[in-house]
Amino acid sequence: MKITDLKLWLISAVLSCTAVSAMAADTNPVSVHVLDLQTGQPTPGVQVEIEMHTKNGAWQPVGKGQTDENGRIRSLIAQDAIANWAAGEYRVVFKTGDYYRTKKQATFFPEIPVVFQVEDQKAHYHIPLLLSPFGFSTYRGN
């Protein structure tokens, strides 16, 4: 195999992986974005979990992730849980205490649970969190 052929093969392999990753993000029904209101900056490294409210009243984990350098998780639902994605009640839990501990800063809210209702399982649900050490705000994004 020539060097040129090898380069082309490597480029196509990387592009294929990128396309698969982008498709997974596009088809994942839940994303989050966390911004620090005190600094006006994204919050990288925030652990986030998502749970489904089951018929017996328990919360069942269906995904988790960590915010990237832009404060985002584009694909929060685990790939193996997407097949069971359905209408119902879900809870996203932002582990903000760990984030503030790394900054050596106190916070009143070590965890921020956001409960939301899924009515259309084909829709995308984006949950932004605007965060400060002693307050937060959230809404349904797009």
ABEGO torsion letter per residue (X at the ends): XBAAAAAAAAAAAAAAAAAAAAAAAAABABBBBBBBAAAGBBBBGBBBBBBBBBAAGBBBBAEBBBBBAAGBBABABBAAAAAABBBEBBBBBBBAAAAAAAAGBBBABABBBBBBBBABAABBBBBBBBBBAABBBBBBBX
